[in-house]
Amino acid sequence: MNRLDAQARSRILHMLCEGQSIRSITRIMGTSKNTVAKLLSDAGEICAQYQDQALRNLTSKRVQVDEIWSFTYAKQKNVATAKRQDLAYGDTWTWTAIDADTKLVMSWLVGGRDGDYAIGFMDDLRSRLANRVQLTSDGHKAYLETIEGAFGGDIDYAMLIKLYGNAPESAKGRYSPAECTGAKKTRIEGNPDPKHVSTSFAERQNLTMRMHMRRFTRLTNGFSKKIEQHVNAVALHFMYYNFVRIHASLRVTPAMAAGVTDKLWEVADIVALIEAKEAEKSTVRGPYKKRGISN
């Protein structure tokens, strides 16, 4: 069976991490769409496993959380009439938690925006922290009970609730959002420092996601067709963002700034993880089956 060499794999993963679509990569590299999709799947799985183990006992001081919208296969309003009901997932939300100082994205979860997903997200975030932190979220009500359930009183938590008004007539259009007219800082638990009650870094990370993952770009046909590939793409993105991409203001990667690693990773290191996993699988043999003797 033909296999891509390490250099070709690195180039493909690098293009995926810099916002190229799967089809554009197939035209550039001369590979099939299935080959690129399979590599994305393998990379996403190994990146999720590696970061799940590496991002532990973090000594963060200030954490910001947010959710970013996308959709899988069809927008929510079209799910009921979609051709493939088994694939029609509709609205897909990615919950993210970012360290305001090191810019490390320490936890994320792909799914819905309801309380059950909020519980899973907050429980995961709590398991990765080694100390008390100041946490800021937007005004999403699902955070209220879930943060208390995950952290109890061992947190300094505040909400930044944005106030919206009607967009001016000159700016109105089909995709025009409401105009933000102000924000209200509300203490929920502990003693959060009002100067650091902000979700700016989390919101800036949302922009990074839309710029670096084609499936998050609005008004294109590059959206995810399967939820599994969406999850894998997010895991690969955060591996690239945390370990490979040098942050402009930090001059190091977020993982280096957070003390998770002491070296600057390359995409080739992600390929090495994939190849190590493949080598491990190839050495595992199934049970021996004695062949029958026919006359």
Residue, then its C-alpha position, 0 to 999 in steps of 0.5 A: m500500500n502506498r503511504l505518504d512520506a513524513q515530509a508530505r505528511s508535514r506539508i499537508l498538516h501544516m496547510l490544514c493548520e494554516g486554514q487551507s481546505i481539504r480540496s485545495i490541499t489535494r490540488i496542491m499536493g496531488t493526493s486524494k481527498n480521502t488521503v488528506a481526510k485520513l491523515l487529519s483523522d489520525a493526527g486529530e486523535i493522537c493530538a487529542q491524546y497527547q494534550d490530554q496527558a500533557l496539559r495537567n497540573l497547570t499553575s494558571k492565575r487567570v482563565q477566560v472561557d467562551e464558546i464559538w459557533s459552527f455547524t456540521y453537515a447542515k445549519q440547524k434550521n435545515v437539519a429536519t430536511a437534510k438528505r442524510q439524517d444520520l450526519a445532520y448534526g446542525d449547530t456545533w459549539t466549541w467551548t474553550a478555556i485560555d490562560a490570559d497570561t500564557k495564552l495556552v488553550m488548556s481545555w476545549l469541548v465540542g458539542g452542544r451549548d446546554g448545561d450537560y456540555a457545560i458540566g463536562f467542560m468545567d469538570d475537565l477544566r478543573s481537573r487540569l488546574a493545580n491551584r485556585v484561579q480567577l475565572t471570567s465567562d460571558g453571561h451564558k447561564a449554563y456557567l452559573e451552576t456548573i462552575e459552582g459544581a466543579f469548583g465549589g468555593d475554590i475560585d474567584y469567578a465573575m461574569l462579563i455581561k455584554l449589553y446590546g442595542n440595535a445596529p445603526e441603519s447604515a450598518k444593517g445587513r443580512y449578517s449584521p450583528a447587534e451593536c454592543t453598547g456596553a458591558k457589566k462586570t458581575r461578581i459571582e464567587g470569591n474575590p475576582d480582581p475587577k481589572h482582570v474581568s475580561t473575555s478579550f483573549a478568549e474572543r481573540q482565540n475565536l478569531t484565530m480558530r476561524m482564520h486557521m480552520r477552514r471549516f470555521t470560516r463563514l459563508t463557505n462550503g468548507f464546513s464540517k460534514k462529519i462531527e468526528q472530523h470536526v473534533n479531530a480538526v479542533a484537536l489538531h488546531f490546538m496542538y499546532y497553536n499550543f506547541v508549534r506556532i510562536h505567539a507574536s507577543l510572547r515570542v514563544t509558544p503558549a506551551m513553552a510559556a506555561g512550562v508544559t514543554d521546553k522546546l519549540w515543536e515543529v509539524a514534523d514532531i506531530v508526524a512523528l507521534i502519528e508514525a510512532k502510533e502506527a508502529e505500535k499498532s503494526t507490532v500487535r498481532g491478533p490471535y493465531k487461528k489454526r487452519g483446517i486441513s481439507n482433503 
